[in-house]
Amino acid sequence: MRPLWRDLILKVWGGDPLQCPCCKGTTMPVRKVLPPKAIS
């Protein structure tokens, strides 16, 4: 079983990528995909 990307970042960098820097709460990843025209 492969480790989760969050666990790898915690192990290597020592910081939680999903932790809010302001309130220290756990953030929720958003899986929204934008069409290329909406980005530019």
Jmol script that loads the backbone (N, CA, C; Angstrom):
load data "model"
ATOM      1  N   MET A   1       0.841  -1.185   0.000  1.00  0.00           N
ATOM      2  CA  MET A   1       0.000   0.000   0.000  1.00  0.00           C
ATOM      3  C   MET A   1       0.884   1.246   0.000  1.00  0.00           C
ATOM      4  N   ARG A   2       0.599   2.162  -0.909  1.00  0.00           N
ATOM      5  CA  ARG A   2       1.382   3.395  -1.020  1.00  0.00           C
ATOM      6  C   ARG A   2       0.979   4.396   0.056  1.00  0.00           C
ATOM      7  N   PRO A   3       1.942   5.126   0.610  1.00  0.00           N
ATOM      8  CA  PRO A   3       1.591   6.150   1.592  1.00  0.00           C
ATOM      9  C   PRO A   3       0.880   7.325   0.921  1.00  0.00           C
ATOM     10  N   LEU A   4       0.063   7.997   1.684  1.00  0.00           N
ATOM     11  CA  LEU A   4      -0.649   9.148   1.162  1.00  0.00           C
ATOM     12  C   LEU A   4       0.310  10.311   0.965  1.00  0.00           C
ATOM     13  N   TRP A   5       0.008  11.197   0.020  1.00  0.00           N
ATOM     14  CA  TRP A   5       0.873  12.341  -0.251  1.00  0.00           C
ATOM     15  C   TRP A   5       1.026  13.214   0.989  1.00  0.00           C
ATOM     16  N   ARG A   6      -0.029  13.323   1.785  1.00  0.00           N
ATOM     17  CA  ARG A   6       0.033  14.127   3.007  1.00  0.00           C
ATOM     18  C   ARG A   6       1.037  13.532   3.995  1.00  0.00           C
ATOM     19  N   ASP A   7       1.039  12.206   4.122  1.00  0.00           N
ATOM     20  CA  ASP A   7       1.972  11.544   5.033  1.00  0.00           C
ATOM     21  C   ASP A   7       3.417  11.721   4.581  1.00  0.00           C
ATOM     22  N   LEU A   8       3.652  11.687   3.272  1.00  0.00           N
ATOM     23  CA  LEU A   8       5.007  11.874   2.757  1.00  0.00           C
ATOM     24  C   LEU A   8       5.508  13.289   3.027  1.00  0.00           C
ATOM     25  N   ILE A   9       4.658  14.284   2.840  1.00  0.00           N
ATOM     26  CA  ILE A   9       5.054  15.673   3.094  1.00  0.00           C
ATOM     27  C   ILE A   9       5.319  15.879   4.581  1.00  0.00           C
ATOM     28  N   LEU A  10       4.496  15.284   5.437  1.00  0.00           N
ATOM     29  CA  LEU A  10       4.730  15.373   6.873  1.00  0.00           C
ATOM     30  C   LEU A  10       6.083  14.769   7.256  1.00  0.00           C
ATOM     31  N   LYS A  11       6.413  13.645   6.653  1.00  0.00           N
ATOM     32  CA  LYS A  11       7.658  12.952   6.983  1.00  0.00           C
ATOM     33  C   LYS A  11       8.879  13.727   6.490  1.00  0.00           C
ATOM     34  N   VAL A  12       8.823  14.248   5.268  1.00  0.00           N
ATOM     35  CA  VAL A  12       9.986  14.909   4.678  1.00  0.00           C
ATOM     36  C   VAL A  12      10.144  16.342   5.178  1.00  0.00           C
ATOM     37  N   TRP A  13       9.078  17.111   5.157  1.00  0.00           N
ATOM     38  CA  TRP A  13       9.159  18.537   5.469  1.00  0.00           C
ATOM     39  C   TRP A  13       8.759  18.862   6.908  1.00  0.00           C
ATOM     40  N   GLY A  14       8.071  17.961   7.576  1.00  0.00           N
ATOM     41  CA  GLY A  14       7.686  18.197   8.955  1.00  0.00           C
ATOM     42  C   GLY A  14       6.507  19.127   9.126  1.00  0.00           C
ATOM     43  N   GLY A  15       5.811  19.438   8.057  1.00  0.00           N
ATOM     44  CA  GLY A  15       4.652  20.314   8.132  1.00  0.00           C
ATOM     45  C   GLY A  15       3.450  19.681   7.467  1.00  0.00           C
ATOM     46  N   ASP A  16       2.282  19.977   7.986  1.00  0.00           N
ATOM     47  CA  ASP A  16       1.052  19.427   7.428  1.00  0.00           C
ATOM     48  C   ASP A  16       0.561  20.330   6.304  1.00  0.00           C
ATOM     49  N   PRO A  17       0.481  19.827   5.067  1.00  0.00           N
ATOM     50  CA  PRO A  17       0.049  20.665   3.948  1.00  0.00           C
ATOM     51  C   PRO A  17      -1.430  21.051   4.009  1.00  0.00           C
ATOM     52  N   LEU A  18      -2.207  20.366   4.834  1.00  0.00           N
ATOM     53  CA  LEU A  18      -3.628  20.675   4.937  1.00  0.00           C
ATOM     54  C   LEU A  18      -3.963  21.489   6.185  1.00  0.00           C
ATOM     55  N   GLN A  19      -2.948  21.977   6.889  1.00  0.00           N
ATOM     56  CA  GLN A  19      -3.194  22.769   8.084  1.00  0.00           C
ATOM     57  C   GLN A  19      -3.223  24.252   7.723  1.00  0.00           C
ATOM     58  N   CYS A  20      -4.277  24.931   8.158  1.00  0.00           N
ATOM     59  CA  CYS A  20      -4.437  26.360   7.896  1.00  0.00           C
ATOM     60  C   CYS A  20      -3.375  27.132   8.679  1.00  0.00           C
ATOM     61  N   PRO A  21      -2.625  28.021   8.020  1.00  0.00           N
ATOM     62  CA  PRO A  21      -1.595  28.779   8.733  1.00  0.00           C
ATOM     63  C   PRO A  21      -2.178  29.816   9.700  1.00  0.00           C
ATOM     64  N   CYS A  22      -3.415  30.182   9.520  1.00  0.00           N
ATOM     65  CA  CYS A  22      -4.033  31.200  10.382  1.00  0.00           C
ATOM     66  C   CYS A  22      -4.635  30.604  11.650  1.00  0.00           C
ATOM     67  N   CYS A  23      -5.517  29.619  11.489  1.00  0.00           N
ATOM     68  CA  CYS A  23      -6.260  29.091  12.641  1.00  0.00           C
ATOM     69  C   CYS A  23      -5.788  27.720  13.085  1.00  0.00           C
ATOM     70  N   LYS A  24      -4.843  27.119  12.370  1.00  0.00           N
ATOM     71  CA  LYS A  24      -4.300  25.782  12.664  1.00  0.00           C
ATOM     72  C   LYS A  24      -5.338  24.670  12.535  1.00  0.00           C
ATOM     73  N   GLY A  25      -6.455  24.949  11.871  1.00  0.00           N
ATOM     74  CA  GLY A  25      -7.457  23.927  11.605  1.00  0.00           C
ATOM     75  C   GLY A  25      -7.107  23.163  10.341  1.00  0.00           C
ATOM     76  N   THR A  26      -7.805  22.086  10.096  1.00  0.00           N
ATOM     77  CA  THR A  26      -7.584  21.279   8.902  1.00  0.00           C
ATOM     78  C   THR A  26      -8.409  21.824   7.749  1.00  0.00           C
ATOM     79  N   THR A  27      -7.758  22.077   6.630  1.00  0.00           N
ATOM     80  CA  THR A  27      -8.448  22.567   5.450  1.00  0.00           C
ATOM     81  C   THR A  27      -8.970  21.396   4.637  1.00  0.00           C
ATOM     82  N   MET A  28      -9.928  21.669   3.782  1.00  0.00           N
ATOM     83  CA  MET A  28     -10.493  20.645   2.918  1.00  0.00           C
ATOM     84  C   MET A  28     -10.026  20.906   1.481  1.00  0.00           C
ATOM     85  N   PRO A  29      -9.399  19.922   0.850  1.00  0.00           N
ATOM     86  CA  PRO A  29      -8.987  20.123  -0.538  1.00  0.00           C
ATOM     87  C   PRO A  29     -10.201  20.258  -1.453  1.00  0.00           C
ATOM     88  N   VAL A  30     -10.095  21.165  -2.407  1.00  0.00           N
ATOM     89  CA  VAL A  30     -11.165  21.397  -3.370  1.00  0.00           C
ATOM     90  C   VAL A  30     -10.748  20.766  -4.690  1.00  0.00           C
ATOM     91  N   ARG A  31     -11.623  19.998  -5.248  1.00  0.00           N
ATOM     92  CA  ARG A  31     -11.318  19.321  -6.510  1.00  0.00           C
ATOM     93  C   ARG A  31     -12.122  19.935  -7.647  1.00  0.00           C
ATOM     94  N   LYS A  32     -11.902  21.201  -7.880  1.00  0.00           N
ATOM     95  CA  LYS A  32     -12.613  21.873  -8.951  1.00  0.00           C
ATOM     96  C   LYS A  32     -11.658  22.060 -10.125  1.00  0.00           C
ATOM     97  N   VAL A  33     -12.089  21.638 -11.285  1.00  0.00           N
ATOM     98  CA  VAL A  33     -11.288  21.761 -12.485  1.00  0.00           C
ATOM     99  C   VAL A  33     -11.888  22.862 -13.346  1.00  0.00           C
ATOM    100  N   LEU A  34     -11.042  23.834 -13.683  1.00  0.00           N
ATOM    101  CA  LEU A  34     -11.502  24.953 -14.503  1.00  0.00           C
ATOM    102  C   LEU A  34     -11.100  24.732 -15.954  1.00  0.00           C
ATOM    103  N   PRO A  35     -11.945  25.149 -16.883  1.00  0.00           N
ATOM    104  CA  PRO A  35     -11.540  25.072 -18.292  1.00  0.00           C
ATOM    105  C   PRO A  35     -10.442  26.091 -18.559  1.00  0.00           C
ATOM    106  N   PRO A  36      -9.569  25.832 -19.536  1.00  0.00           N
ATOM    107  CA  PRO A  36      -8.463  26.741 -19.817  1.00  0.00           C
ATOM    108  C   PRO A  36      -8.894  28.175 -20.091  1.00  0.00           C
ATOM    109  N   LYS A  37     -10.050  28.391 -20.674  1.00  0.00           N
ATOM    110  CA  LYS A  37     -10.514  29.749 -20.980  1.00  0.00           C
ATOM    111  C   LYS A  37     -10.828  30.522 -19.695  1.00  0.00           C
ATOM    112  N   ALA A  38     -11.242  29.840 -18.649  1.00  0.00           N
ATOM    113  CA  ALA A  38     -11.582  30.504 -17.390  1.00  0.00           C
ATOM    114  C   ALA A  38     -10.342  30.961 -16.617  1.00  0.00           C
ATOM    115  N   ILE A  39      -9.187  30.355 -16.902  1.00  0.00           N
ATOM    116  CA  ILE A  39      -7.959  30.703 -16.181  1.00  0.00           C
ATOM    117  C   ILE A  39      -7.345  31.971 -16.739  1.00  0.00           C
ATOM    118  N   SER A  40      -7.329  32.131 -18.032  1.00  0.00           N
ATOM    119  CA  SER A  40      -6.675  33.311 -18.617  1.00  0.00           C
ATOM    120  C   SER A  40      -7.628  34.440 -18.895  1.00  0.00           C
TER     121      SER A  40
END
end "model"
wireframe off; spacefill off
backbone 0.3
color backbone group
